[in-house]
C-alpha cells in the first residue's frame, strides 16, 4: 500500500467525518476522491510577491511569440488533453543525469500553464540537493521546504513559505534551508500529508525534481505525484545512462518524454514568416 494512500487514510480518520470501517475498506481511487473533495479553507497569501527575472531563458515571458514559447503552449495543451482521461494534477520533471535542462523546462512549463490556461499553479523546487530554480525566478535564498521541516511546529503551515509571482496565478515553493538527507523528508508521512494538501489547493503542481542518477529522490517523488515527464537533451544524454535511469525507476508513471534542444528548422525563419503572415491578414 502506498505512502500516499496511508496518508489519505490518516487524514480522513483525523477529520472524523467518515466511519473508520468504511475508510479501511475504501479502494484507493475512492479514498483519493473523498479526501480531495474536502473544501479547504486556506489562505494562500504568500510570504512575499516576486517579480520574475528578465532572464532570456524564461522564454514564456521574454519571448512569448517565439518558437520555444509556442512549444511550451503545445505541451500545456497536451497535458490538459491528457488529464481529460487520466488523473493528473501533479507531475515531476526529471532527467537521467544532470545538465539536461529540466529546471529550465519546469520553470517555463509552470509559467505557461499559469499564463495561458488561467490555472492556479504551484511550482516546487524539488531538488533539495542542488536547487537552482529559485535563482532562475530571481529569488535569493528564499525560505522553503527545509525551513518548514526544521520548524517541527504544526503552527508553521506550509502557505507561510509560498511566494507568488506578480501578475499571474503562479506560486513558488523553494527548497529552503539545506538538509543533509533530503530523502528523509521526502519519505516521511509528514511531508506526504503536506504535499497532498498542496495538490488539493492548486490546479497544477509542477515539481522540478532531481536527476534519476545517482540519487533516489526521483523515486520518492514518484510516490507522491501523478506523473513524470522525462527530459532528454539531444547530444548530451548518454544512452546507457538513460537506459539505467529508466531501469532504476520503481514506479515511473511516465507520461511523456521531452526532447530538449532538438534539431529544428530556422527559428528566426519561423518567427518572421508566421507572424509576418499573421500581420498581413
Number of C-alpha atoms within 10 A of each C-alpha: 6 9 16 21 19 14 19 22 19 15 15 18 15 11 9 9 8 12 10 15 8 9 18 11 10 14 10 17 10 12 18 16 10 15 17 16 9 10 9 10 7 10 9 15 14 17 14 13 15 17 12 17 15 13 12 10 16 22 23 24 18 14 14 15 14 17 18 18 20 16 13 21 21 13 16 19 14 11 17 16 11 13 11 9 8 12 11 18 19 24 25 27 26 29 29 26 22 17 13 23 17 27 27 16 20 25 25 21 23 26 26 26 27 22 19 12 15 13 17 18 28 28 26 25 26 27 21 26 17 11 19 18 24 20 12 17 18 14 17 9 14 20 19 24 26 17 19 21 17 11 12 10 9 8 8 14 12 19 18 18 22 24 25 22 18 13 12 15 18 24 27 27 25 27 27 20 16 15 17 8 10 18 18 12 18 21 18 13 15 13 19 22 19 13 19 20 18 17 19 18 20 17 17 22 27 25 25 26 28 29 23 23 19 13 13 15 24 29 20 20 25 20 20 23 21 19 23 25 19 24 24 25 21 13 11 13 17 13 12 9 15 18 11 13 17 17 10 18 17 12 15 19 16 16 14 13 14 16 14 16 14 11 8 7 8 9 12 11 10 13 14 12 11 12 13 11 10 9 7 6 6
